[in-house]
């Protein structure tokens, strides 16, 4: 049985309150036909990311609209130059990015990344480490992936990875290859299962991107 909007709103609020990184009192939650809207003012980019992840963990959430604004407290504000240097240093210390030239641009605390890497997890790792830097208001990740056309054997490898992760709707998920991209289709019953499937596909060698067409059926 699907949740009412009132039940879903209560569950999202409870999940936000459960997350130790968040001050849930600063986040407003509205729900309309399963679509959750978050609004409010937060003090760093990590809180915004955590709020998004928390809402998507709740069963029954069909889509998420985010209107959260990050306003850095005056005592924690840094110049774009300081943030740029800190970001560049943090990336240089990451073993997973050794040998990759990642370019960093900062404007009003918002970081934009460019460059190229072999793996999607490297691309995501760059965003994850910079999200925690003091003074950052947000991140745009424009890092591209070096890739070659994938073998169709990858389709079976992705299916095997999905089985290892005990996704209950495994038989409802389709996998196909288009050049260096993996296309996921079918349906699941929760965002968490959709995220597991997407993560499994993104972890395959040579995958440039995952096109996620999986539908969530409540």
C-alpha positions as CSV (number, residue, x, y, z in Angstrom):
1,X,0.0,0.0,0.0
2,X,1.4,3.4,-1.0
3,X,1.9,6.1,1.6
4,X,-0.2,9.2,1.7
5,X,1.6,12.6,1.2
6,X,1.2,13.2,5.0
7,X,2.8,9.9,5.9
8,X,5.6,10.5,3.4
9,X,6.2,14.0,4.8
10,X,6.4,12.6,8.4
11,X,8.9,9.9,7.3
12,X,11.1,12.3,5.4
13,X,11.2,14.7,8.4
14,X,12.0,11.8,10.7
15,X,14.9,10.7,8.4
16,X,16.3,14.3,8.4
17,X,16.1,14.4,12.2
18,X,17.9,11.0,12.4
19,X,20.9,12.3,10.4
20,X,23.6,13.6,12.8
21,X,25.0,15.9,10.1
22,X,21.8,17.9,9.8
23,X,19.8,20.5,11.8
24,X,16.4,19.3,10.6
25,X,14.7,22.4,12.1
26,X,16.2,24.5,9.3
27,X,14.7,22.3,6.5
28,X,11.1,22.6,5.3
29,X,9.5,19.5,3.8
30,X,6.5,19.5,1.5
31,X,5.0,16.6,-0.4
32,X,2.7,16.5,-3.4
33,X,1.8,13.2,-5.1
34,X,5.0,11.6,-3.9
35,X,7.2,14.4,-5.0
36,X,9.2,15.8,-2.0
37,X,10.3,19.4,-1.9
38,X,13.0,20.6,0.5
39,X,13.6,24.2,1.3
40,X,15.6,26.3,3.8
41,X,18.9,27.8,4.4
42,X,21.9,25.7,5.4
43,X,25.5,26.6,6.5
44,X,27.5,24.3,4.3
45,X,27.4,22.2,1.1
46,X,27.8,19.0,3.1
47,X,24.5,19.6,4.9
48,X,22.7,20.2,1.6
49,X,24.1,16.9,0.1
50,X,23.2,15.0,3.3
51,X,19.6,16.4,3.2
52,X,19.2,15.2,-0.4
53,X,20.5,11.7,0.4
54,X,18.3,11.4,3.5
55,X,15.1,12.3,1.7
56,X,15.9,9.9,-1.1
57,X,16.5,7.0,1.3
58,X,12.8,7.1,2.4
59,X,10.6,4.5,0.8
60,X,7.9,6.1,-1.3
61,X,9.8,9.1,-2.5
62,X,9.2,9.3,-6.3
63,X,11.1,12.5,-7.0
64,X,12.9,15.3,-5.2
65,X,12.9,19.0,-5.7
66,X,15.6,20.9,-3.9
67,X,15.4,24.5,-3.0
68,X,18.0,24.5,-0.3
69,X,20.3,27.6,-0.1
70,X,23.8,27.4,1.3
71,X,24.9,30.6,3.2
72,X,28.3,30.4,4.8
73,X,28.5,32.1,8.2
74,X,30.7,35.2,8.2
75,X,33.3,33.6,10.5
76,X,33.7,30.7,8.1
77,X,33.8,32.5,4.8
78,X,36.9,32.2,2.6
79,X,38.0,33.9,-0.6
80,X,37.6,32.1,-3.9
81,X,41.4,32.1,-4.1
82,X,41.7,30.3,-0.7
83,X,39.1,27.7,-1.6
84,X,40.7,27.1,-5.0
85,X,44.1,26.5,-3.4
86,X,42.6,24.2,-0.8
87,X,40.7,22.3,-3.4
88,X,43.7,21.8,-5.6
89,X,45.8,20.6,-2.6
90,X,43.0,18.1,-1.6
91,X,42.9,16.7,-5.1
92,X,46.6,16.3,-5.3
93,X,46.6,14.2,-2.0
94,X,44.0,11.7,-3.5
95,X,45.7,8.5,-4.5
96,X,42.8,7.6,-6.8
97,X,43.5,10.8,-8.9
98,X,47.3,10.4,-9.2
99,X,48.4,11.3,-12.7
100,X,45.2,13.1,-13.6
101,X,45.1,16.9,-14.2
102,X,41.9,18.1,-12.6
103,X,41.2,21.8,-13.1
104,X,39.4,23.8,-10.4
105,X,37.5,27.0,-10.8
106,X,35.8,28.8,-7.9
107,X,33.2,31.6,-8.1
108,X,31.4,32.8,-5.0
109,X,32.4,29.7,-3.2
110,X,31.0,27.4,-5.9
111,X,33.5,24.9,-7.3
112,X,33.5,23.8,-10.9
113,X,35.7,20.8,-11.8
114,X,37.1,19.9,-15.3
115,X,39.5,17.4,-16.7
116,X,39.2,13.7,-17.5
117,X,39.6,10.3,-15.7
118,X,39.2,6.6,-16.5
119,X,36.6,5.7,-13.9
120,X,33.3,7.2,-12.8
121,X,34.3,6.5,-9.1
122,X,37.3,8.8,-9.6
123,X,35.0,11.5,-10.9
124,X,32.6,11.1,-7.9
125,X,35.5,10.9,-5.4
126,X,36.7,14.4,-6.5
127,X,33.3,15.9,-5.6
128,X,33.0,14.0,-2.4
129,X,36.3,15.2,-1.0
130,X,35.8,18.8,-1.9
131,X,32.2,19.0,-0.6
132,X,33.7,19.0,3.0
133,X,36.0,22.0,2.5
134,X,35.2,25.0,4.6
135,X,33.5,27.9,2.6
136,X,32.2,25.7,-0.3
137,X,28.7,26.6,-1.3
138,X,28.3,23.9,-4.0
139,X,30.0,21.8,-6.7
140,X,29.6,21.4,-10.4
141,X,31.4,18.3,-11.7
142,X,32.3,18.6,-15.4
143,X,35.0,16.0,-15.3
144,X,34.7,13.7,-18.4
145,X,35.6,10.0,-18.6
146,X,38.1,8.5,-21.0
147,X,36.5,5.4,-22.5
148,X,36.3,2.9,-25.3
149,X,33.3,1.0,-26.7
150,X,32.2,-1.7,-24.2
151,X,31.9,-5.4,-24.9
152,X,28.3,-6.7,-24.6
153,X,29.7,-9.2,-22.0
154,X,29.5,-6.2,-19.7
155,X,25.7,-6.7,-19.7
156,X,26.0,-10.1,-18.0
157,X,28.7,-8.7,-15.6
158,X,26.3,-5.9,-14.5
159,X,23.5,-8.5,-13.9
160,X,25.9,-10.6,-11.8
161,X,26.9,-7.5,-9.8
162,X,23.2,-6.8,-9.2
163,X,22.6,-10.3,-7.9
164,X,25.6,-10.0,-5.5
165,X,23.9,-6.9,-4.0
166,X,20.7,-8.8,-3.3
167,X,18.4,-6.4,-5.3
168,X,15.0,-8.0,-4.9
169,X,13.8,-6.7,-8.3
170,X,16.8,-8.0,-10.2
171,X,14.5,-9.8,-12.8
172,X,12.8,-6.5,-13.5
173,X,16.0,-4.6,-14.4
174,X,17.3,-4.6,-18.0
175,X,20.8,-3.8,-19.0
176,X,22.0,-2.8,-22.4
177,X,25.2,-1.2,-23.9
178,X,25.5,1.8,-26.2
179,X,29.1,2.5,-27.0
180,X,30.7,3.3,-23.7
181,X,27.4,3.8,-21.9
182,X,25.4,1.4,-19.8
183,X,21.6,1.8,-20.1
184,X,19.5,0.6,-17.2
185,X,15.7,0.0,-17.6
186,X,12.8,-1.7,-16.0
187,X,11.4,-1.0,-12.5
188,X,12.2,-1.3,-8.8
189,X,10.2,-0.6,-5.6
190,X,12.6,1.9,-3.9
191,X,15.1,4.6,-4.6
192,X,17.7,2.7,-2.7
193,X,17.4,-0.3,-5.1
194,X,17.7,2.1,-8.0
195,X,20.8,3.6,-6.5
196,X,22.4,0.2,-5.9
197,X,21.7,-0.7,-9.5
198,X,23.2,2.5,-10.8
199,X,26.3,2.1,-8.6
200,X,26.8,-1.5,-9.7
201,X,26.8,-0.4,-13.3
202,X,29.0,2.6,-12.8
203,X,31.7,0.4,-11.2
204,X,32.3,-1.6,-14.3
205,X,35.6,-1.0,-16.1
206,X,35.4,1.4,-19.0
207,X,31.9,2.7,-18.3
208,X,31.6,6.3,-19.3
209,X,28.2,6.9,-17.8
210,X,25.1,5.2,-16.7
211,X,21.8,6.2,-18.3
212,X,19.3,5.4,-15.6
213,X,15.8,4.8,-17.0
214,X,14.7,2.6,-14.1
215,X,11.2,3.5,-12.9
216,X,10.2,3.4,-9.2
217,X,6.9,1.7,-8.7
218,X,5.4,2.3,-5.3
